Amino acid sequence: MKIVIIEDERLTANDLALTIQQFDAGIEISAKLLSVKDAVRYFRENEEPDLIFSDIQLGDGLSFEIFRTTKIQVPVIFCTAYDEHALTAFSTNGIDYLLKPFTRSTVSTALEKFKRLTQTSKNQDALKLEMIMKAFEVKGTENLTSILVSYKEKIFPIKLEDTAVFYLENNMVHMVTYDHKKYLPGKSLDELEKMIGKKFYRANRQYLVSRNAIIDVSNSLGRKLWVNVSVPLKESITVSREKMPHFLKWLSGES
């Protein structure tokens, strides 16, 4: 059996490949592709594999664009850190998923399900893939209500209304709730910014802040704004002079 992995994190792709081959040493990993662009080029120049493991959010866009462009007609197992609205779409349309961080057990379960999927026709698989892409896009336009987080080998949702700030520290994104608890959402700030709607503002490269978390703002000689929030942080949140008008408009609820 030949498998292609589409994942923009090299370490994650390598770990997944190793875990798959631990399930069955006879499986061939035909390619590990890092982007939408790489995958489109690969599938145009090579024959289809038997199965694809694919992350949803890649560095240059959603992996769904790969399947639209190349008309792939093989089963896809999605590796995702998205919250429950996407997972519902996967389950409804009969396509499996791995919730990050994956384990040997979850990978084995997905591969076992692939054996059952192979009993259906490729046309049916292609139809299901089209259905899931449409379902995801419709729901993806809605503001999320919660984010899945990993904590002590457990995965559970944290409501966005309970979240004050997302911030980047040591190349990892953290989220802080109003009761001062910290979690790892497993997403980049860029991904979160696209997902969580207008109740949060990208103050700078390090912070996404909730409107409800802001106590007040102060001006620093007209050069930047200092944002005072209701949860403790190691560093102050600042907004550049260039972003001041847009930030203040957002803070007032106009955008």
N, C-alpha and C positions, 0 to 999 in steps of 0.2 A: 504493500500500500504506500502511495506517495502522498505526502502532506506538505502544504505550503503554509508558513507562518507569516502573518502581516502584523508587525509590532515595531513601534518607533523607539522603544527602549531596548538596546542591545542585550543588556543583562537579563531582562525579562524574557526576551526571545530565546536566549541561550538556555535559560532555566526551563522554559516550556518545552523546548526541543529535547532536553535531557529527560524530563519527566515523561514525555510521550514515548521515548525509546526505552525507558524503564518498563513501561506497560507492555511493549512489544518490540524486541530488538530488531525485528524484521521490517519495521516501518522506516521508510526513507524520507528524510526531511529534504525535499527538493530545493527549497529556497527559504531564506529569512529576509523579508522585504521590509524596508524602514519607512516607506512613505507611499502616499497615493500615486505619485508620479512613478516611483520605482515599480510599483505593483502593476500599473497599467501597461508599462513598457514590457514587463516580464510576461504577462499573460497574452500580450499580442505576439510575442516571439516564441513562446513555449506552449507545449500541450497542457491541457488542464490536469491538475492533480486529482486524486480521489476525494480529498477533503481539505478544507481551508480552516485554519484557526486565525481569527482576525480581531485585532483591537478595533474599537469604533472610532475613537478620537485620535487621529494621527497628527503629526506636526504640521502638515499642509492641508488638512481638511478631514472630513468624515470618510471612513472607508467605504461607505455606501456608494460613493462616486466611482470607486473602482468597479463595482459590480454593474452599475449602469453603463459605464463606458465600454466594458469588455464583454458584457452579456454572459458572465460566468454561469454555468449550469451545474454546479456541484454543491453538495451540502456545505454550509458554513457554520462553524461554532464560534460565537462571538466571545471575546475576552473583554470584560467591561467593568468599569468602576462606577457606572451610572446608577441612579437610584431606581426605585421600584417601578416607576412609570414605564421605563424601557423594558424591564424584566417581564412585566405583564404582557407586553407586545410579543416578546420572544416566546413565552409559554403558549399564548393564544395561537400563534402561527406555527407551532411545532418545530421551531429551530432552537437548538440548545444554546446555552451560554455558560461561561465561566465567570464567576464574580471574583474580581481581584481583591486580595491576593489569592491565587489558586493554590491548590494542594494536590498531592499525588492522587488522593481519593477523588477529588472533583474532576480531575483530568481523566481518570479511569472511567468514571461514570459517564462522562461526555463521549468517550470513545466507544463505550458499550452501546450508547444510544445511537451512535453513527451506524453500527451494524444493523440496527432496526431501520434506520433511515434508508439504507441501501436497498431495502425491499420495495421502496416506492420509486416511481419513475423520476428521471431528471426534470421532466417538465413540471411535475408536481413540486419538486424542490425549488425550481426557479420561480414558480408562482408564489410559494410561501415567502421566498426572499423578497419579492416585490411587495408583498403585503406588509412585511415587517418594516421595510423602508418607509412605506407610506404611513404606517401607524406611528413610527418613531418621529417622523417629520411633523405630523399633526400634533402629537403630544409635546414634541420638543419646542413648539412655539409657545407653550404655556409655561408660566413661571412654576418652578419646582416648589414643593412644600417642605421637602426634607432632603438631606444628604446622608448617604450611607458612610459610616466610619468603621475603622477597624480598631479594636481595643482588647488586649489580652486574649488574642485568638478568637474573638467574637466579632460579629458584624451586626450593627444595628443602626436605625435611622436617628438623626438629630434634626429636629424641626428648624427651618430657617428662621422662624419667628423667635426662636430661643437663642439664636446666634448673633453675636455682637460684631465680631471682626474675624476676617481671614488674614493671615500674614505669612510672609516668607522669611524663614530663618534657616541658615545652614543648608540651603538648597532644598528645604522641605516646607510644605505648606501646612500651617496649623490653623485650627479654628477655635475661637474662644466663645463660650456661651456666657449668658448673663449671670450664671451662678459661678463663674470663674473657672469652669472646667475646660480642659484643652483636649482636642482630638486631632487625628490625622485624617483628612478627607480623601487622600489618595488622588488628588487632582491638582493640576497647576492653577495658578491664579488666572491665567488666560482662559482655561476651560471653565472655571467657576464664573468668571465675569460674563461669559456667554450664556450660562445656564440659569443664573439666579435672579435675573430681572433687575428692575430699576430701584428696588428697595436698598440695594447696596451700591456703593460708589467706589471706583478704582481711584483712590486718592493719589497713588504713585505706584512705582514698580513693586513695592513691598506690601501694600495694604489694600484690602477691600473692606469697607466699613458700612455698617447698617445705619440708616437714617435714625432709627430709634435709639442707637447706642450713643449718639452725639449729644453731649451736654451743651457745649458752646464752642465757638471758634474765636481765635484772636489773630490780629494782624501784626506782622513783624516788619515794621517800617515800609509797608507796601510791597515787600519782596515775596512773602509767602504767607499762607495761613497755617496756624497751629490748631489742630483739631483735638479737643478734649473729649474723651469718651468715658463711659461708665464702667469700664473694666480695666484692670491693671495691665500695662504693657511695658516692656523693657525700653522701648524707644517711642518718641513722640510721632504722631501721624502729622505729616505736613502736606500741603497742597501748593503747587508752584503758582507763581504769579500768572502764568499763561492760562492755567486751568481755573483760576479764581471765579470768573464770571459764570462758567458752566457749573462749577461746584455749588455756588451759592444759589443758582437757579434750581438745581436738583434738590438742595437742602430745603428750599422753600416749598417744594412739592410741585414745581411747575413742569418738571420733566421726569 
